[in-house]
């Protein structure tokens, strides 16, 4: 029996990080959602979580996300 260790949540989080990381400019949450084709609520939740861990930076004045600090 082969086990499936793939995680949908991790895949989505990495998709969001790649999207933000590849962008030449900081992105709005709605732009990340459109580019990744994830639901707005899902992309926002992932962006918020990754920001809280320090993987992404959110400019609180503009609400734009970029990679790290």
PDB file with SEQRES, HELIX, SHEET and CRYST1 records, atoms N, CA, C and O in Angstrom:
SEQRES   1 A   69  UNK UNK UNK UNK UNK UNK UNK UNK UNK UNK UNK UNK UNK          
SEQRES   2 A   69  UNK UNK UNK UNK UNK UNK UNK UNK UNK UNK UNK UNK UNK          
SEQRES   3 A   69  UNK UNK UNK UNK UNK UNK UNK UNK UNK UNK UNK UNK UNK          
SEQRES   4 A   69  UNK UNK UNK UNK UNK UNK UNK UNK UNK UNK UNK UNK UNK          
SEQRES   5 A   69  UNK UNK UNK UNK UNK UNK UNK UNK UNK UNK UNK UNK UNK          
SEQRES   6 A   69  UNK UNK UNK UNK                                              
HELIX    1 AA1 UNK A    8  UNK A   22  1                                  15    
HELIX    2 AA2 UNK A   29  UNK A   36  1                                   8    
HELIX    3 AA3 UNK A   40  UNK A   52  1                                  13    
SHEET    1 AA1 2 UNK A  56  UNK A  59  0                                        
SHEET    2 AA1 2 UNK A  64  UNK A  67 -1                                        
CRYST1    1.000    1.000    1.000  90.00  90.00  90.00 P 1           1          
ATOM      1  N   UNK A   1       0.850  -1.183   0.000  1.00  0.00           N  
ATOM      2  CA  UNK A   1       0.000   0.000   0.000  1.00  0.00           C  
ATOM      3  C   UNK A   1       0.897   1.249   0.000  1.00  0.00           C  
ATOM      4  O   UNK A   1       1.803   1.373   0.824  1.00  0.00           O  
ATOM      5  N   UNK A   2       0.633   2.155  -0.922  1.00  0.00           N  
ATOM      6  CA  UNK A   2       1.409   3.390  -1.010  1.00  0.00           C  
ATOM      7  C   UNK A   2       0.628   4.519  -0.349  1.00  0.00           C  
ATOM      8  O   UNK A   2      -0.564   4.696  -0.601  1.00  0.00           O  
ATOM      9  N   UNK A   3       1.315   5.280   0.502  1.00  0.00           N  
ATOM     10  CA  UNK A   3       0.665   6.389   1.204  1.00  0.00           C  
ATOM     11  C   UNK A   3       0.823   7.667   0.411  1.00  0.00           C  
ATOM     12  O   UNK A   3       1.827   7.865  -0.274  1.00  0.00           O  
ATOM     13  N   UNK A   4      -0.162   8.526   0.504  1.00  0.00           N  
ATOM     14  CA  UNK A   4      -0.125   9.819  -0.169  1.00  0.00           C  
ATOM     15  C   UNK A   4       0.177  10.886   0.882  1.00  0.00           C  
ATOM     16  O   UNK A   4      -0.668  11.203   1.719  1.00  0.00           O  
ATOM     17  N   UNK A   5       1.378  11.427   0.829  1.00  0.00           N  
ATOM     18  CA  UNK A   5       1.796  12.422   1.805  1.00  0.00           C  
ATOM     19  C   UNK A   5       1.676  13.847   1.260  1.00  0.00           C  
ATOM     20  O   UNK A   5       2.157  14.792   1.885  1.00  0.00           O  
ATOM     21  N   UNK A   6       1.053  14.001   0.127  1.00  0.00           N  
ATOM     22  CA  UNK A   6       0.901  15.328  -0.456  1.00  0.00           C  
ATOM     23  C   UNK A   6      -0.164  16.109   0.296  1.00  0.00           C  
ATOM     24  O   UNK A   6      -1.226  15.580   0.624  1.00  0.00           O  
ATOM     25  N   UNK A   7       0.132  17.363   0.563  1.00  0.00           N  
ATOM     26  CA  UNK A   7      -0.795  18.210   1.308  1.00  0.00           C  
ATOM     27  C   UNK A   7      -1.302  19.332   0.417  1.00  0.00           C  
ATOM     28  O   UNK A   7      -0.514  20.093  -0.145  1.00  0.00           O  
ATOM     29  N   UNK A   8      -2.608  19.431   0.290  1.00  0.00           N  
ATOM     30  CA  UNK A   8      -3.208  20.498  -0.504  1.00  0.00           C  
ATOM     31  C   UNK A   8      -2.933  21.871   0.077  1.00  0.00           C  
ATOM     32  O   UNK A   8      -2.730  22.831  -0.667  1.00  0.00           O  
ATOM     33  N   UNK A   9      -2.924  21.974   1.395  1.00  0.00           N  
ATOM     34  CA  UNK A   9      -2.674  23.259   2.049  1.00  0.00           C  
ATOM     35  C   UNK A   9      -1.261  23.759   1.794  1.00  0.00           C  
ATOM     36  O   UNK A   9      -1.050  24.941   1.525  1.00  0.00           O  
ATOM     37  N   UNK A  10      -0.306  22.860   1.880  1.00  0.00           N  
ATOM     38  CA  UNK A  10       1.085  23.250   1.640  1.00  0.00           C  
ATOM     39  C   UNK A  10       1.271  23.637   0.177  1.00  0.00           C  
ATOM     40  O   UNK A  10       1.979  24.596  -0.130  1.00  0.00           O  
ATOM     41  N   UNK A  11       0.647  22.907  -0.707  1.00  0.00           N  
ATOM     42  CA  UNK A  11       0.728  23.214  -2.138  1.00  0.00           C  
ATOM     43  C   UNK A  11       0.196  24.621  -2.416  1.00  0.00           C  
ATOM     44  O   UNK A  11       0.798  25.373  -3.182  1.00  0.00           O  
ATOM     45  N   UNK A  12      -0.920  24.972  -1.799  1.00  0.00           N  
ATOM     46  CA  UNK A  12      -1.503  26.302  -1.988  1.00  0.00           C  
ATOM     47  C   UNK A  12      -0.610  27.390  -1.401  1.00  0.00           C  
ATOM     48  O   UNK A  12      -0.432  28.446  -2.009  1.00  0.00           O  
ATOM     49  N   UNK A  13      -0.051  27.135  -0.225  1.00  0.00           N  
ATOM     50  CA  UNK A  13       0.825  28.124   0.407  1.00  0.00           C  
ATOM     51  C   UNK A  13       2.065  28.371  -0.445  1.00  0.00           C  
ATOM     52  O   UNK A  13       2.497  29.514  -0.594  1.00  0.00           O  
ATOM     53  N   UNK A  14       2.636  27.315  -1.002  1.00  0.00           N  
ATOM     54  CA  UNK A  14       3.808  27.470  -1.867  1.00  0.00           C  
ATOM     55  C   UNK A  14       3.439  28.178  -3.164  1.00  0.00           C  
ATOM     56  O   UNK A  14       4.233  28.954  -3.695  1.00  0.00           O  
ATOM     57  N   UNK A  15       2.253  27.920  -3.671  1.00  0.00           N  
ATOM     58  CA  UNK A  15       1.769  28.614  -4.868  1.00  0.00           C  
ATOM     59  C   UNK A  15       1.684  30.120  -4.618  1.00  0.00           C  
ATOM     60  O   UNK A  15       2.067  30.920  -5.472  1.00  0.00           O  
ATOM     61  N   UNK A  16       1.184  30.496  -3.449  1.00  0.00           N  
ATOM     62  CA  UNK A  16       1.082  31.911  -3.080  1.00  0.00           C  
ATOM     63  C   UNK A  16       2.481  32.518  -2.930  1.00  0.00           C  
ATOM     64  O   UNK A  16       2.735  33.620  -3.418  1.00  0.00           O  
ATOM     65  N   UNK A  17       3.381  31.807  -2.259  1.00  0.00           N  
ATOM     66  CA  UNK A  17       4.742  32.325  -2.089  1.00  0.00           C  
ATOM     67  C   UNK A  17       5.454  32.494  -3.425  1.00  0.00           C  
ATOM     68  O   UNK A  17       6.147  33.489  -3.637  1.00  0.00           O  
ATOM     69  N   UNK A  18       5.290  31.533  -4.323  1.00  0.00           N  
ATOM     70  CA  UNK A  18       5.899  31.634  -5.651  1.00  0.00           C  
ATOM     71  C   UNK A  18       5.330  32.821  -6.420  1.00  0.00           C  
ATOM     72  O   UNK A  18       6.066  33.542  -7.093  1.00  0.00           O  
ATOM     73  N   UNK A  19       4.043  33.017  -6.322  1.00  0.00           N  
ATOM     74  CA  UNK A  19       3.376  34.122  -7.008  1.00  0.00           C  
ATOM     75  C   UNK A  19       3.932  35.462  -6.534  1.00  0.00           C  
ATOM     76  O   UNK A  19       4.289  36.315  -7.346  1.00  0.00           O  
ATOM     77  N   UNK A  20       4.002  35.638  -5.237  1.00  0.00           N  
ATOM     78  CA  UNK A  20       4.507  36.895  -4.674  1.00  0.00           C  
ATOM     79  C   UNK A  20       6.000  37.043  -4.974  1.00  0.00           C  
ATOM     80  O   UNK A  20       6.464  38.140  -5.288  1.00  0.00           O  
ATOM     81  N   UNK A  21       6.740  35.960  -4.881  1.00  0.00           N  
ATOM     82  CA  UNK A  21       8.173  35.999  -5.109  1.00  0.00           C  
ATOM     83  C   UNK A  21       8.556  36.308  -6.550  1.00  0.00           C  
ATOM     84  O   UNK A  21       9.570  36.962  -6.792  1.00  0.00           O  
ATOM     85  N   UNK A  22       7.773  35.855  -7.492  1.00  0.00           N  
ATOM     86  CA  UNK A  22       8.066  36.071  -8.911  1.00  0.00           C  
ATOM     87  C   UNK A  22       7.629  37.445  -9.403  1.00  0.00           C  
ATOM     88  O   UNK A  22       8.055  37.893 -10.467  1.00  0.00           O  
ATOM     89  N   UNK A  23       6.793  38.101  -8.642  1.00  0.00           N  
ATOM     90  CA  UNK A  23       6.278  39.404  -9.061  1.00  0.00           C  
ATOM     91  C   UNK A  23       7.373  40.464  -8.976  1.00  0.00           C  
ATOM     92  O   UNK A  23       8.197  40.448  -8.061  1.00  0.00           O  
ATOM     93  N   UNK A  24       7.371  41.378  -9.931  1.00  0.00           N  
ATOM     94  CA  UNK A  24       8.351  42.472  -9.931  1.00  0.00           C  
ATOM     95  C   UNK A  24       7.917  43.622  -9.043  1.00  0.00           C  
ATOM     96  O   UNK A  24       8.672  44.570  -8.824  1.00  0.00           O  
ATOM     97  N   UNK A  25       6.684  43.534  -8.527  1.00  0.00           N  
ATOM     98  CA  UNK A  25       6.157  44.589  -7.662  1.00  0.00           C  
ATOM     99  C   UNK A  25       5.341  43.948  -6.548  1.00  0.00           C  
ATOM    100  O   UNK A  25       4.877  42.818  -6.698  1.00  0.00           O  
ATOM    101  N   UNK A  26       5.159  44.649  -5.436  1.00  0.00           N  
ATOM    102  CA  UNK A  26       4.277  44.130  -4.381  1.00  0.00           C  
ATOM    103  C   UNK A  26       2.854  43.952  -4.915  1.00  0.00           C  
ATOM    104  O   UNK A  26       2.424  44.687  -5.805  1.00  0.00           O  
ATOM    105  N   UNK A  27       2.133  42.984  -4.374  1.00  0.00           N  
ATOM    106  CA  UNK A  27       0.806  42.642  -4.872  1.00  0.00           C  
ATOM    107  C   UNK A  27      -0.283  42.824  -3.828  1.00  0.00           C  
ATOM    108  O   UNK A  27      -0.045  42.673  -2.629  1.00  0.00           O  
ATOM    109  N   UNK A  28      -1.479  43.148  -4.297  1.00  0.00           N  
ATOM    110  CA  UNK A  28      -2.667  43.154  -3.449  1.00  0.00           C  
ATOM    111  C   UNK A  28      -3.136  41.713  -3.273  1.00  0.00           C  
ATOM    112  O   UNK A  28      -2.810  40.845  -4.084  1.00  0.00           O  
ATOM    113  N   UNK A  29      -3.886  41.466  -2.231  1.00  0.00           N  
ATOM    114  CA  UNK A  29      -4.432  40.129  -1.990  1.00  0.00           C  
ATOM    115  C   UNK A  29      -5.302  39.685  -3.164  1.00  0.00           C  
ATOM    116  O   UNK A  29      -5.278  38.516  -3.548  1.00  0.00           O  
ATOM    117  N   UNK A  30      -6.063  40.607  -3.729  1.00  0.00           N  
ATOM    118  CA  UNK A  30      -6.936  40.258  -4.859  1.00  0.00           C  
ATOM    119  C   UNK A  30      -6.113  39.873  -6.091  1.00  0.00           C  
ATOM    120  O   UNK A  30      -6.524  39.009  -6.866  1.00  0.00           O  
ATOM    121  N   UNK A  31      -4.958  40.508  -6.271  1.00  0.00           N  
ATOM    122  CA  UNK A  31      -4.088  40.161  -7.396  1.00  0.00           C  
ATOM    123  C   UNK A  31      -3.510  38.757  -7.216  1.00  0.00           C  
ATOM    124  O   UNK A  31      -3.423  37.985  -8.171  1.00  0.00           O  
ATOM    125  N   UNK A  32      -3.121  38.436  -5.991  1.00  0.00           N  
ATOM    126  CA  UNK A  32      -2.610  37.095  -5.706  1.00  0.00           C  
ATOM    127  C   UNK A  32      -3.695  36.067  -5.987  1.00  0.00           C  
ATOM    128  O   UNK A  32      -3.431  35.021  -6.579  1.00  0.00           O  
ATOM    129  N   UNK A  33      -4.899  36.364  -5.568  1.00  0.00           N  
ATOM    130  CA  UNK A  33      -6.022  35.464  -5.803  1.00  0.00           C  
ATOM    131  C   UNK A  33      -6.249  35.241  -7.295  1.00  0.00           C  
ATOM    132  O   UNK A  33      -6.445  34.107  -7.734  1.00  0.00           O  
ATOM    133  N   UNK A  34      -6.223  36.306  -8.063  1.00  0.00           N  
ATOM    134  CA  UNK A  34      -6.430  36.189  -9.513  1.00  0.00           C  
ATOM    135  C   UNK A  34      -5.301  35.416 -10.187  1.00  0.00           C  
ATOM    136  O   UNK A  34      -5.551  34.567 -11.042  1.00  0.00           O  
ATOM    137  N   UNK A  35      -4.075  35.706  -9.805  1.00  0.00           N  
ATOM    138  CA  UNK A  35      -2.920  35.061 -10.440  1.00  0.00           C  
ATOM    139  C   UNK A  35      -2.813  33.572 -10.100  1.00  0.00           C  
ATOM    140  O   UNK A  35      -2.406  32.764 -10.934  1.00  0.00           O  
ATOM    141  N   UNK A  36      -3.180  33.223  -8.877  1.00  0.00           N  
ATOM    142  CA  UNK A  36      -3.085  31.824  -8.443  1.00  0.00           C  
ATOM    143  C   UNK A  36      -4.364  31.039  -8.716  1.00  0.00           C  
ATOM    144  O   UNK A  36      -4.375  29.811  -8.639  1.00  0.00           O  
ATOM    145  N   UNK A  37      -5.426  31.747  -9.031  1.00  0.00           N  
ATOM    146  CA  UNK A  37      -6.750  31.139  -9.252  1.00  0.00           C  
ATOM    147  C   UNK A  37      -7.288  30.442  -7.998  1.00  0.00           C  
ATOM    148  O   UNK A  37      -8.034  29.466  -8.073  1.00  0.00           O  
ATOM    149  N   UNK A  38      -6.880  30.982  -6.844  1.00  0.00           N  
ATOM    150  CA  UNK A  38      -7.419  30.501  -5.569  1.00  0.00           C  
ATOM    151  C   UNK A  38      -8.591  31.389  -5.165  1.00  0.00           C  
ATOM    152  O   UNK A  38      -8.682  32.538  -5.598  1.00  0.00           O  
ATOM    153  N   UNK A  39      -9.471  30.865  -4.349  1.00  0.00           N  
ATOM    154  CA  UNK A  39     -10.569  31.670  -3.805  1.00  0.00           C  
ATOM    155  C   UNK A  39      -9.973  32.854  -3.038  1.00  0.00           C  
ATOM    156  O   UNK A  39      -8.899  32.738  -2.448  1.00  0.00           O  
ATOM    157  N   UNK A  40     -10.670  33.985  -3.049  1.00  0.00           N  
ATOM    158  CA  UNK A  40     -10.159  35.184  -2.369  1.00  0.00           C  
ATOM    159  C   UNK A  40      -9.923  34.928  -0.881  1.00  0.00           C  
ATOM    160  O   UNK A  40      -8.902  35.335  -0.327  1.00  0.00           O  
ATOM    161  N   UNK A  41     -10.864  34.259  -0.249  1.00  0.00           N  
ATOM    162  CA  UNK A  41     -10.733  33.984   1.192  1.00  0.00           C  
ATOM    163  C   UNK A  41      -9.533  33.082   1.466  1.00  0.00           C  
ATOM    164  O   UNK A  41      -8.817  33.277   2.448  1.00  0.00           O  
ATOM    165  N   UNK A  42      -9.317  32.101   0.602  1.00  0.00           N  
ATOM    166  CA  UNK A  42      -8.192  31.181   0.770  1.00  0.00           C  
ATOM    167  C   UNK A  42      -6.871  31.914   0.608  1.00  0.00           C  
ATOM    168  O   UNK A  42      -5.970  31.760   1.433  1.00  0.00           O  
ATOM    169  N   UNK A  43      -6.748  32.704  -0.440  1.00  0.00           N  
ATOM    170  CA  UNK A  43      -5.490  33.420  -0.667  1.00  0.00           C  
ATOM    171  C   UNK A  43      -5.235  34.428   0.450  1.00  0.00           C  
ATOM    172  O   UNK A  43      -4.094  34.588   0.882  1.00  0.00           O  
ATOM    173  N   UNK A  44      -6.274  35.110   0.924  1.00  0.00           N  
ATOM    174  CA  UNK A  44      -6.108  36.072   2.008  1.00  0.00           C  
ATOM    175  C   UNK A  44      -5.659  35.380   3.294  1.00  0.00           C  
ATOM    176  O   UNK A  44      -4.785  35.878   4.003  1.00  0.00           O  
ATOM    177  N   UNK A  45      -6.257  34.244   3.585  1.00  0.00           N  
ATOM    178  CA  UNK A  45      -5.904  33.489   4.795  1.00  0.00           C  
ATOM    179  C   UNK A  45      -4.440  33.028   4.727  1.00  0.00           C  
ATOM    180  O   UNK A  45      -3.713  33.110   5.717  1.00  0.00           O  
ATOM    181  N   UNK A  46      -4.021  32.547   3.563  1.00  0.00           N  
ATOM    182  CA  UNK A  46      -2.636  32.099   3.394  1.00  0.00           C  
ATOM    183  C   UNK A  46      -1.682  33.284   3.482  1.00  0.00           C  
ATOM    184  O   UNK A  46      -0.642  33.189   4.133  1.00  0.00           O  
ATOM    185  N   UNK A  47      -2.018  34.394   2.840  1.00  0.00           N  
ATOM    186  CA  UNK A  47      -1.179  35.595   2.913  1.00  0.00           C  
ATOM    187  C   UNK A  47      -1.023  36.069   4.349  1.00  0.00           C  
ATOM    188  O   UNK A  47       0.077  36.423   4.772  1.00  0.00           O  
ATOM    189  N   UNK A  48      -2.108  36.078   5.093  1.00  0.00           N  
ATOM    190  CA  UNK A  48      -2.075  36.508   6.492  1.00  0.00           C  
ATOM    191  C   UNK A  48      -1.196  35.586   7.323  1.00  0.00           C  
ATOM    192  O   UNK A  48      -0.398  36.049   8.138  1.00  0.00           O  
ATOM    193  N   UNK A  49      -1.340  34.292   7.117  1.00  0.00           N  
ATOM    194  CA  UNK A  49      -0.559  33.323   7.883  1.00  0.00           C  
ATOM    195  C   UNK A  49       0.922  33.418   7.544  1.00  0.00           C  
ATOM    196  O   UNK A  49       1.760  33.441   8.445  1.00  0.00           O  
ATOM    197  N   UNK A  50       1.255  33.474   6.253  1.00  0.00           N  
ATOM    198  CA  UNK A  50       2.662  33.565   5.849  1.00  0.00           C  
ATOM    199  C   UNK A  50       3.286  34.877   6.315  1.00  0.00           C  
ATOM    200  O   UNK A  50       4.477  34.921   6.623  1.00  0.00           O  
ATOM    201  N   UNK A  51       2.496  35.937   6.370  1.00  0.00           N  
ATOM    202  CA  UNK A  51       2.984  37.222   6.888  1.00  0.00           C  
ATOM    203  C   UNK A  51       3.271  37.128   8.381  1.00  0.00           C  
ATOM    204  O   UNK A  51       4.268  37.664   8.863  1.00  0.00           O  
ATOM    205  N   UNK A  52       2.401  36.450   9.101  1.00  0.00           N  
ATOM    206  CA  UNK A  52       2.592  36.314  10.554  1.00  0.00           C  
ATOM    207  C   UNK A  52       3.844  35.506  10.879  1.00  0.00           C  
ATOM    208  O   UNK A  52       4.442  35.688  11.939  1.00  0.00           O  
ATOM    209  N   UNK A  53       4.242  34.619   9.976  1.00  0.00           N  
ATOM    210  CA  UNK A  53       5.447  33.809  10.177  1.00  0.00           C  
ATOM    211  C   UNK A  53       6.709  34.487   9.652  1.00  0.00           C  
ATOM    212  O   UNK A  53       7.818  34.009   9.889  1.00  0.00           O  
ATOM    213  N   UNK A  54       6.540  35.602   8.940  1.00  0.00           N  
ATOM    214  CA  UNK A  54       7.690  36.341   8.428  1.00  0.00           C  
ATOM    215  C   UNK A  54       8.142  35.956   7.032  1.00  0.00           C  
ATOM    216  O   UNK A  54       9.133  36.490   6.532  1.00  0.00           O  
ATOM    217  N   UNK A  55       7.428  35.035   6.395  1.00  0.00           N  
ATOM    218  CA  UNK A  55       7.803  34.638   5.034  1.00  0.00           C  
ATOM    219  C   UNK A  55       7.409  35.695   4.011  1.00  0.00           C  
ATOM    220  O   UNK A  55       8.076  35.859   2.989  1.00  0.00           O  
ATOM    221  N   UNK A  56       6.337  36.400   4.285  1.00  0.00           N  
ATOM    222  CA  UNK A  56       5.888  37.499   3.439  1.00  0.00           C  
ATOM    223  C   UNK A  56       5.823  38.760   4.282  1.00  0.00           C  
ATOM    224  O   UNK A  56       5.672  38.701   5.502  1.00  0.00           O  
ATOM    225  N   UNK A  57       5.938  39.893   3.620  1.00  0.00           N  
ATOM    226  CA  UNK A  57       5.827  41.183   4.289  1.00  0.00           C  
ATOM    227  C   UNK A  57       4.590  41.894   3.763  1.00  0.00           C  
ATOM    228  O   UNK A  57       4.377  41.974   2.553  1.00  0.00           O  
ATOM    229  N   UNK A  58       3.777  42.410   4.679  1.00  0.00           N  
ATOM    230  CA  UNK A  58       2.602  43.189   4.306  1.00  0.00           C  
ATOM    231  C   UNK A  58       2.837  44.634   4.721  1.00  0.00           C  
ATOM    232  O   UNK A  58       3.044  44.928   5.898  1.00  0.00           O  
ATOM    233  N   UNK A  59       2.805  45.522   3.753  1.00  0.00           N  
ATOM    234  CA  UNK A  59       2.896  46.948   4.037  1.00  0.00           C  
ATOM    235  C   UNK A  59       1.513  47.382   4.520  1.00  0.00           C  
ATOM    236  O   UNK A  59       0.557  47.398   3.745  1.00  0.00           O  
ATOM    237  N   UNK A  60       1.411  47.729   5.788  1.00  0.00           N  
ATOM    238  CA  UNK A  60       0.107  48.060   6.369  1.00  0.00           C  
ATOM    239  C   UNK A  60      -0.458  49.375   5.850  1.00  0.00           C  
ATOM    240  O   UNK A  60      -1.657  49.626   5.979  1.00  0.00           O  
ATOM    241  N   UNK A  61       0.394  50.222   5.259  1.00  0.00           N  
ATOM    242  CA  UNK A  61      -0.102  51.473   4.685  1.00  0.00           C  
ATOM    243  C   UNK A  61      -0.773  51.261   3.335  1.00  0.00           C  
ATOM    244  O   UNK A  61      -1.737  51.948   2.996  1.00  0.00           O  
ATOM    245  N   UNK A  62      -0.257  50.304   2.568  1.00  0.00           N  
ATOM    246  CA  UNK A  62      -0.776  50.081   1.212  1.00  0.00           C  
ATOM    247  C   UNK A  62      -1.494  48.752   1.053  1.00  0.00           C  
ATOM    248  O   UNK A  62      -2.153  48.528   0.037  1.00  0.00           O  
ATOM    249  N   UNK A  63      -1.380  47.859   2.043  1.00  0.00           N  
ATOM    250  CA  UNK A  63      -1.935  46.509   1.984  1.00  0.00           C  
ATOM    251  C   UNK A  63      -1.366  45.712   0.814  1.00  0.00           C  
ATOM    252  O   UNK A  63      -2.071  44.917   0.191  1.00  0.00           O  
ATOM    253  N   UNK A  64      -0.088  45.932   0.521  1.00  0.00           N  
ATOM    254  CA  UNK A  64       0.601  45.202  -0.538  1.00  0.00           C  
ATOM    255  C   UNK A  64       1.550  44.183   0.080  1.00  0.00           C  
ATOM    256  O   UNK A  64       2.156  44.434   1.122  1.00  0.00           O  
ATOM    257  N   UNK A  65       1.671  43.026  -0.577  1.00  0.00           N  
ATOM    258  CA  UNK A  65       2.501  41.941  -0.070  1.00  0.00           C  
ATOM    259  C   UNK A  65       3.746  41.776  -0.943  1.00  0.00           C  
ATOM    260  O   UNK A  65       3.696  41.902  -2.166  1.00  0.00           O  
ATOM    261  N   UNK A  66       4.859  41.489  -0.273  1.00  0.00           N  
ATOM    262  CA  UNK A  66       6.104  41.198  -0.961  1.00  0.00           C  
ATOM    263  C   UNK A  66       6.797  40.070  -0.197  1.00  0.00           C  
ATOM    264  O   UNK A  66       6.388  39.702   0.904  1.00  0.00           O  
ATOM    265  N   UNK A  67       7.848  39.534  -0.802  1.00  0.00           N  
ATOM    266  CA  UNK A  67       8.550  38.414  -0.209  1.00  0.00           C  
ATOM    267  C   UNK A  67       9.463  38.884   0.908  1.00  0.00           C  
ATOM    268  O   UNK A  67      10.273  39.786   0.697  1.00  0.00           O  
ATOM    269  N   UNK A  68       9.354  38.299   2.085  1.00  0.00           N  
ATOM    270  CA  UNK A  68      10.206  38.611   3.223  1.00  0.00           C  
ATOM    271  C   UNK A  68      10.191  40.081   3.605  1.00  0.00           C  
ATOM    272  O   UNK A  68       9.249  40.809   3.290  1.00  0.00           O  
ATOM    273  N   UNK A  69      11.236  40.506   4.280  1.00  0.00           N  
ATOM    274  CA  UNK A  69      11.326  41.924   4.689  1.00  0.00           C  
ATOM    275  C   UNK A  69      12.243  42.604   3.762  1.00  0.00           C  
ATOM    276  O   UNK A  69      12.481  43.804   3.898  1.00  0.00           O  
TER     277      UNK A  69                                                      
END                                                                             
